[in-house]
Amino acid sequence: MVEETASESEAGEASGESARPVGSQTSKKSAAKKSSAKKAPSGKASTKTPTDKAKRGTEDEPVGVLSVVMPCYNELHTVAACVDAVLARPEVGEVLIVDDGSTDGTREVLARFNDPRVRVILQPVNQGKGAALRRGFEEATRPFVIVQDADLEYDPNDYPRVLAPLLDGRADVVYGSRFAGGDAHRVLFFWHSLGNKILTLASNLFTDLNLTDMETCYKAFRREVIQSIAIEEDRFGFEPEITAKVAAANWRVFEVGISYNGRTYADGKKIGWRDGVRAFYCIVRYSPLGERLRR
């Protein structure tokens, strides 16, 4: 399904529509469990949350519990394979692809998907990764939400590893770290890697977290957590902003090792040194010190 964002009011209407469940696949085993579950006593309201149901009903094989938010901009050569890989995961209940003004034919590729779990949201102009994620998070309906880039650097087969601390109730937020073990990693730019580690160190100094990879794409949340955070950054400043706000709210943060197949700038990598400068600014701006100075 393709949706076009034309104005702020229409975006609000689309956001309202997100309350309705999007097509998902539920295993026979899960359905059997649901049908045999006891109903809440008459006159008493049930206190079960979507997260509770996901944990109890799908402990062995979580099915359809995950909203995948995929910001997308000029990813003609990778987006189809990436979406197919995401849809192959049983955990996925919906894929919210926010196309951020692509001009290379990406939108035509997205229009060909007819899986009921796929929703394509078209931004009228390029606004940036943060703006695309903000829209996608508003539309999410599943108990858990994860960020997935459309460039095949991150492998959806790592979803079980990232989701585990959320499913068993230990975590509110999980970061998938490229520098904390995991599976195979493509060896690429030394200076890019060093820059990531410096930014992570700076972020840790201001948040008092001990992350190894603040800039990772794979950030997963309980839905109520991410939908409670007001995202202000429109571009790559989203990463330090969300980290600072998660830390300030004292959400339980876990980190797990993941695989990584990094790409080069010739392959289409978009982040540059200006984004690194902005990241330093955001680390300070959204820290407790920065928040005091903004008041």
FIBA-73382 format. One line per 10 residues: number of its first residue (from 1); their letters; for each residue x, y, z of C-alpha. Coordinates in steps of 0.5 Angstrom, whole numbers, always signed. Layout:
! FIBA-73382
NUM = A = X/Y/Z | ... $
//
This chain:
! FIBA-73382
1 = MVEETASESE = +0/+0/+0 | +3/+7/-2 | +1/+13/+2 | +3/+20/+0 | +5/+26/+5 | +2/+32/+2 | +1/+36/+8 | +1/+36/+16 | -6/+35/+16 | -6/+29/+12 $
11 = AGEASGESAR = +0/+27/+16 | -4/+27/+22 | -10/+23/+19 | -5/+18/+16 | -2/+18/+23 | -9/+17/+26 | -10/+11/+21 | -4/+7/+24 | -9/+5/+30 | -12/+0/+26 $
21 = PVGSQTSKKS = -8/-7/+26 | -4/-8/+19 | -4/-15/+16 | +0/-20/+20 | +2/-27/+20 | +0/-31/+26 | +2/-38/+27 | -3/-44/+28 | +1/-45/+35 | +0/-38/+37 $
31 = AAKKSSAKKA = -8/-38/+35 | -9/-44/+39 | -6/-41/+45 | -10/-35/+44 | -16/-39/+43 | -15/-43/+50 | -13/-37/+54 | -18/-35/+60 | -22/-29/+59 | -21/-23/+64 $
41 = PSGKASTKTP = -27/-24/+69 | -33/-20/+68 | -34/-13/+70 | -26/-13/+71 | -22/-9/+65 | -16/-13/+63 | -9/-10/+64 | -5/-14/+59 | -1/-10/+54 | +1/-11/+47 $
51 = TDKAKRGTED = +8/-13/+50 | +5/-18/+55 | +1/-21/+50 | +7/-22/+45 | +12/-25/+51 | +7/-30/+53 | +4/-32/+47 | +10/-32/+42 | +16/-34/+47 | +18/-40/+43 $
61 = EPVGVLSVVM = +17/-37/+36 | +15/-29/+36 | +11/-28/+30 | +9/-21/+28 | +11/-17/+34 | +16/-13/+30 | +15/-6/+26 | +20/-5/+22 | +21/+3/+20 | +25/+3/+14 $
71 = PCYNELHTVA = +28/+10/+12 | +29/+10/+4 | +33/+15/-1 | +35/+13/-7 | +36/+6/-6 | +34/+3/-13 | +39/-2/-13 | +38/-5/-6 | +31/-3/-3 | +28/-9/-6 $
81 = ACVDAVLARP = +33/-14/-4 | +33/-11/+3 | +25/-11/+4 | +25/-18/+1 | +30/-20/+7 | +26/-17/+12 | +19/-20/+10 | +23/-27/+10 | +23/-26/+18 | +17/-29/+22 $
91 = EVGEVLIVDD = +18/-23/+27 | +16/-18/+22 | +9/-16/+23 | +9/-9/+19 | +14/-6/+14 | +14/+2/+14 | +18/+4/+8 | +18/+12/+9 | +21/+14/+2 | +24/+21/+3 $
101 = GSTDGTREVL = +24/+24/-4 | +27/+19/-8 | +29/+21/-15 | +32/+15/-18 | +27/+10/-19 | +26/+7/-12 | +19/+9/-12 | +17/+5/-18 | +20/-1/-14 | +17/+0/-8 $
111 = ARFNDPRVRV = +10/+1/-12 | +11/-6/-14 | +10/-9/-7 | +4/-12/-5 | +5/-16/+1 | +0/-13/+6 | +5/-12/+11 | +8/-7/+7 | +6/+0/+7 | +10/+6/+3 $
121 = ILQPVNQGKG = +9/+13/+6 | +12/+18/+1 | +15/+24/+3 | +14/+30/-2 | +21/+33/-1 | +27/+30/+2 | +27/+32/+9 | +33/+27/+12 | +33/+21/+16 | +31/+23/+22 $
131 = AALRRGFEEA = +24/+26/+19 | +23/+20/+16 | +24/+16/+22 | +19/+21/+26 | +14/+19/+21 | +15/+12/+21 | +15/+11/+29 | +8/+15/+29 | +5/+10/+24 | +8/+4/+28 $
141 = TRPFVIVQDA = +3/-1/+31 | +7/-7/+33 | +9/-8/+40 | +17/-7/+38 | +20/-3/+33 | +27/-3/+30 | +30/+2/+25 | +32/-2/+18 | +36/+2/+13 | +35/+0/+6 $
151 = DLEYDPNDYP = +42/-1/+4 | +43/-8/+6 | +49/-6/+11 | +45/-9/+17 | +42/-16/+16 | +35/-18/+18 | +37/-25/+21 | +40/-21/+27 | +33/-19/+29 | +32/-25/+34 $
161 = RVLAPLLDGR = +39/-23/+37 | +36/-16/+38 | +29/-17/+40 | +31/-22/+45 | +32/-17/+51 | +26/-14/+49 | +22/-20/+49 | +24/-23/+56 | +23/-16/+59 | +30/-14/+61 $
171 = ADVVYGSRFA = +30/-8/+56 | +26/-2/+54 | +31/-1/+48 | +37/-5/+45 | +42/-3/+41 | +46/-7/+36 | +53/-6/+36 | +58/-7/+30 | +64/-7/+35 | +61/-12/+40 $
181 = GGDAHRVLFF = +62/-18/+37 | +57/-22/+33 | +58/-25/+26 | +62/-23/+20 | +64/-16/+19 | +66/-13/+12 | +73/-9/+14 | +73/-2/+11 | +75/+5/+13 | +79/+6/+19 $
191 = WHSLGNKILT = +78/+14/+20 | +70/+12/+19 | +71/+7/+25 | +75/+12/+29 | +70/+17/+28 | +64/+13/+30 | +68/+11/+37 | +70/+18/+38 | +63/+20/+37 | +60/+14/+42 $
201 = LASNLFTDLN = +65/+16/+47 | +63/+23/+47 | +56/+21/+48 | +58/+16/+53 | +61/+22/+57 | +55/+26/+57 | +49/+21/+58 | +53/+16/+63 | +52/+10/+59 | +57/+5/+56 $
211 = LTDMETCYKA = +55/+4/+49 | +60/+1/+44 | +56/+4/+38 | +52/+10/+39 | +51/+11/+31 | +49/+4/+30 | +43/+3/+25 | +40/-2/+29 | +36/+1/+35 | +30/-3/+37 $
221 = FRREVIQSIA = +25/+0/+42 | +18/-2/+46 | +13/+2/+42 | +11/+6/+48 | +18/+8/+49 | +20/+11/+42 | +13/+14/+41 | +14/+18/+48 | +20/+21/+45 | +19/+28/+41 $
231 = IEEDRFGFEP = +24/+27/+35 | +27/+34/+33 | +33/+32/+29 | +31/+32/+21 | +38/+28/+19 | +43/+24/+22 | +43/+28/+28 | +37/+23/+30 | +43/+18/+33 | +46/+22/+39 $
241 = EITAKVAAAN = +39/+25/+40 | +35/+19/+41 | +41/+16/+45 | +41/+22/+50 | +33/+22/+51 | +33/+15/+52 | +39/+16/+57 | +35/+22/+60 | +29/+18/+61 | +32/+12/+65 $
251 = WRVFEVGISY = +30/+7/+60 | +33/+0/+61 | +38/+0/+55 | +42/-7/+53 | +47/-8/+47 | +48/-14/+43 | +53/-16/+38 | +51/-16/+30 | +54/-17/+24 | +56/-11/+19 $
261 = NGRTYADGKK = +57/-11/+11 | +59/-4/+11 | +59/+0/+4 | +63/+5/+1 | +61/+12/-2 | +62/+9/-9 | +56/+4/-7 | +52/+10/-5 | +54/+11/+3 | +51/+18/+4 $
271 = IGWRDGVRAF = +53/+20/+11 | +59/+25/+11 | +64/+29/+16 | +59/+35/+16 | +54/+30/+19 | +60/+28/+24 | +60/+35/+26 | +53/+36/+27 | +53/+29/+32 | +58/+33/+36 $
281 = YCIVRYSPLG = +53/+39/+37 | +47/+34/+38 | +51/+30/+44 | +52/+37/+47 | +45/+40/+46 | +41/+34/+48 | +45/+33/+54 | +42/+35/+61 | +47/+41/+61 | +45/+43/+54 $
291 = ERLRR = +37/+42/+56 | +39/+47/+62 | +42/+52/+57 | +36/+51/+52 | +31/+53/+58 $
//
